[in-house]
Amino acid sequence: MNALSLQAQFIRIRSNKLFEIFVISVIVFSALLVGAKTYEMSPTMHNLTQFLDWFISAFFLTEITIRFLAEERKRNFFTNFWNIFDTLIVIVSLIPAEDADLAVIARLVRVFRVLRMISIIPELRILLVSLVKALPQLGYVMLLMFIIFYIYAAVGSTLFGTINPTLWGDITISLLTLFRVMTFEDWTDVMYETMEVYPLSWIFYLTFIFFTAFAFLNMVIGIVVNVMEQENELARKEKAALEAAEHEQEHEEEPTLSDILKHIKSLQQQVEQLSPQSAQLEKK
């Protein structure tokens, strides 16, 4: 078996849907295995979990090797961020968990192996990429939200600091209290306490909730959804272009009847041109 046929086998394995489903199943199983290790277990079960952990690490190493060998140009493998991400997780997960100094790091890395589902499932990749691309726009919204938080925290600390120093003692504690109000965590208890001294303090809370929980959070959702729609459209165009390229390649590899007839006609013309030359050579 030559190198080309071997690479073709690796490409078929990498593109196989059953193989992809099996990889996802192993990733989920590895996450469940990490959770199982948080419980007390017998020495037999402990040895079994260690064996399964090394099996999962060996499988991930084999899987990443297959993907690397299936790449036509090996240098292009590391130009893809997700390939680098998977490779780092697989390599670091080979750290022996039995080593006392590295045991904590090894366990943490094995927890993060579940993140490999993002690189395997395209829909999850689109979600993450959309969130990352939306960060520049979200930054301005977060800055404006922080300004509103800071203003309300200063006002709340000034007005309500003597009522309840635990909630409004200084501006940092006031920020935490306002976050509690924004998330609707028993915010009415906070409001009723200040209304006993300032009956109109409900205006403070309702306007704050309107700006943060309603206006700004909806702006954040709108930005993320907009970027996600753009990424989905880009993914559909890339998929269509790839399918068109594959169809064109298949069309070029399979000659049509007109191509065959043209080739036969070309051969006949070459034979006709060679016939006079052959006759002259025979006369000589």
C-alpha positions in Angstrom: 0.0 0.0 0.0 1.6 3.3 -1.1 1.5 6.6 0.7 -1.3 8.0 -1.4 -3.6 5.1 -0.8 -2.8 5.2 2.9 -3.6 8.9 3.1 -6.9 8.2 1.2 -7.7 5.7 4.0 -7.0 8.3 6.7 -9.2 10.8 4.8 -12.1 8.3 4.6 -11.7 7.6 8.4 -11.7 11.3 9.2 -14.7 12.0 7.1 -16.7 9.0 8.3 -19.8 10.1 10.3 -19.7 7.0 12.5 -16.1 7.8 13.5 -17.1 11.4 14.3 -20.0 10.1 16.4 -17.7 7.7 18.2 -15.2 10.5 19.0 -18.1 12.6 20.4 -19.2 9.6 22.5 -15.6 9.2 23.9 -15.5 12.9 24.8 -18.8 12.7 26.7 -17.6 9.5 28.4 -14.4 11.2 29.4 -16.4 14.0 31.0 -18.5 11.5 32.9 -15.4 9.7 34.0 -13.9 12.9 35.5 -17.2 13.4 37.4 -17.1 9.8 38.7 -13.6 10.3 40.1 -15.1 12.9 42.5 -16.9 10.1 44.4 -15.3 7.7 46.8 -14.7 4.3 45.1 -13.1 1.0 45.9 -9.5 0.2 44.8 -10.8 -2.0 42.0 -13.0 0.8 40.6 -10.1 3.2 41.1 -7.8 1.0 39.0 -10.6 0.6 36.4 -11.0 4.4 36.1 -7.2 4.8 35.6 -7.2 2.2 32.9 -10.2 3.9 31.1 -8.5 7.3 31.5 -5.3 6.1 29.7 -7.5 4.4 27.1 -9.2 7.7 26.4 -5.9 9.5 26.2 -4.5 6.9 23.8 -7.7 7.1 21.7 -7.5 10.9 21.5 -3.8 10.7 20.5 -4.7 8.2 17.8 -7.5 10.3 16.5 -5.4 13.5 16.3 -2.7 11.5 14.5 -5.2 10.3 11.9 -6.4 13.8 11.3 -2.8 15.0 10.9 -1.9 12.2 8.5 -5.1 12.8 6.5 -4.0 16.4 5.8 -2.5 16.7 2.3 -0.1 19.4 3.4 1.0 18.7 6.9 2.0 22.4 7.5 -1.6 23.4 6.9 -2.8 21.3 9.8 -1.4 23.8 12.3 -2.8 26.8 10.5 -6.2 25.8 11.8 -6.9 27.1 15.3 -9.1 24.1 16.3 -6.4 21.7 15.3 -3.9 23.5 17.5 -6.5 23.6 20.3 -7.2 19.8 20.1 -3.5 19.0 19.9 -2.6 21.0 23.0 -5.4 19.4 25.0 -4.4 15.9 23.9 -0.7 16.5 24.6 -1.2 18.1 28.0 -3.7 15.3 29.0 -0.9 12.8 28.7 0.5 14.2 32.0 0.4 11.3 34.4 -2.3 11.9 37.1 -0.4 9.6 39.6 2.4 12.2 39.9 1.6 14.1 43.2 3.1 17.3 41.9 1.2 17.3 38.6 -2.0 15.5 39.8 -4.1 18.7 40.1 -3.0 20.0 36.7 -3.7 16.6 35.1 -7.2 16.4 36.6 -8.0 20.0 35.4 -6.8 19.2 31.9 -8.9 16.1 31.8 -11.9 18.2 32.7 -11.2 20.5 29.8 -11.2 17.6 27.4 -14.9 18.0 27.1 -14.2 21.3 25.3 -13.1 19.2 22.3 -16.8 18.9 21.4 -16.6 22.5 20.3 -14.0 21.6 17.7 -15.8 18.5 16.6 -19.4 19.9 16.2 -19.6 22.7 13.6 -22.7 24.3 15.3 -20.8 24.8 18.5 -17.9 26.3 16.6 -20.3 28.8 15.0 -21.6 29.7 18.4 -18.2 30.3 19.9 -16.8 32.2 16.9 -19.9 34.4 16.9 -19.5 35.2 20.6 -15.8 36.1 20.1 -16.5 38.3 17.0 -19.2 40.0 19.0 -16.9 41.0 21.8 -15.7 44.3 20.3 -19.3 45.5 19.9 -20.2 44.1 23.3 -17.3 45.9 24.9 -19.0 49.3 24.3 -22.3 48.1 25.7 -20.5 46.7 28.8 -18.7 50.0 29.2 -22.0 52.0 29.1 -23.5 49.5 31.5 -20.6 49.9 33.9 -21.1 53.7 33.8 -24.8 53.3 34.7 -23.8 50.8 37.4 -21.3 53.2 38.8 -23.6 56.2 38.8 -26.4 54.2 40.6 -23.9 52.7 43.0 -22.7 56.2 44.0 -26.2 57.4 44.4 -27.3 54.3 46.4 -24.2 54.5 48.7 -24.9 58.2 49.4 -28.7 57.8 50.1 -28.9 54.3 51.6 -25.6 53.9 53.3 -27.0 54.7 56.7 -30.0 52.5 56.2 -28.1 49.3 55.6 -24.3 49.5 55.6 -24.1 45.8 54.7 -25.7 46.5 51.3 -24.8 50.1 50.7 -21.8 50.8 52.9 -19.4 51.8 50.0 -19.4 51.9 46.3 -18.0 48.4 45.8 -20.6 46.8 48.0 -23.3 48.9 46.3 -22.1 47.5 42.9 -22.7 44.0 44.2 -26.1 45.0 45.6 -27.1 46.5 42.2 -26.0 43.3 40.5 -28.3 41.4 42.9 -31.1 43.8 41.9 -30.4 43.3 38.2 -30.6 39.5 38.5 -33.9 39.9 40.5 -32.4 38.0 43.5 -34.8 39.1 46.4 -34.5 42.7 45.1 -37.9 43.6 46.5 -36.5 43.1 50.0 -33.8 45.6 49.3 -36.3 48.1 47.9 -38.9 47.8 50.7 -36.1 48.4 53.3 -35.1 51.7 51.7 -38.8 52.7 51.0 -39.4 52.8 54.8 -37.1 55.8 54.9 -37.4 57.1 51.3 -40.9 56.2 50.0 -40.0 57.3 46.4 -36.9 55.1 46.3 -38.8 52.6 44.1 -38.0 55.0 41.2 -34.3 54.3 41.8 -34.8 50.6 41.5 -37.2 50.5 38.6 -35.2 52.9 36.4 -32.1 50.9 37.2 -33.8 47.6 36.2 -35.2 49.2 33.0 -31.7 50.3 31.9 -29.8 47.2 32.8 -32.1 44.1 32.8 -34.2 45.2 29.9 -32.4 47.7 27.7 -28.7 46.7 27.9 -29.2 43.0 28.1 -31.5 43.0 25.1 -28.8 45.0 23.3 -26.3 42.3 24.1 -28.6 39.5 22.9 -29.3 41.5 19.7 -25.6 41.9 18.9 -24.8 38.2 19.5 -27.8 37.1 17.4 -26.8 39.4 14.5 -23.2 38.2 14.5 -24.5 34.6 14.7 -26.7 35.1 11.6 -23.7 36.4 9.7 -21.6 33.4 10.7 -24.3 31.0 9.7 -24.6 32.7 6.3 -20.8 32.5 5.9 -20.8 28.8 6.8 -23.6 28.1 4.3 -21.6 29.9 1.5 -18.4 28.0 2.4 -20.3 24.7 2.3 -21.9 25.6 -1.0 -18.6 26.6 -2.5 -17.0 23.4 -1.3 -19.8 21.2 -2.7 -19.5 23.1 -6.0 -15.7 22.5 -6.1 -16.2 18.8 -5.4 -18.9 18.5 -8.1 -16.6 20.3 -10.6 -13.7 18.1 -9.7 -15.9 15.0 -10.2 -17.1 16.4 -13.5 -13.6 16.9 -14.7 -12.5 13.4 -13.7 -15.4 11.8 -15.6 -15.1 12.6 -19.3 -18.3 13.1 -21.3 -19.2 11.5 -24.6 -18.3 14.7 -26.5 -14.8 14.7 -24.9 -14.3 11.1 -26.0 -15.4 11.9 -29.6 -13.1 14.9 -29.7 -10.2 12.8 -28.5 -11.0 10.1 -31.2 -11.2 12.7 -33.9 -7.8 14.1 -32.8 -6.3 10.7 -33.0 -7.7 10.2 -36.5 -6.1 13.5 -37.6 -2.8 12.4 -36.2 -3.0 9.1 -38.1 -3.9 10.8 -41.3 -0.9 13.1 -41.0 1.4 10.2 -40.3 0.1 8.1 -43.3 1.8 10.3 -46.1 5.0 10.3 -44.2 4.9 6.5 -43.9 4.3 6.2 -47.7 7.2 8.3 -48.6 9.5 6.3 -46.3 8.4 3.1 -48.0 9.1 4.5 -51.5 12.6 5.5 -50.3 
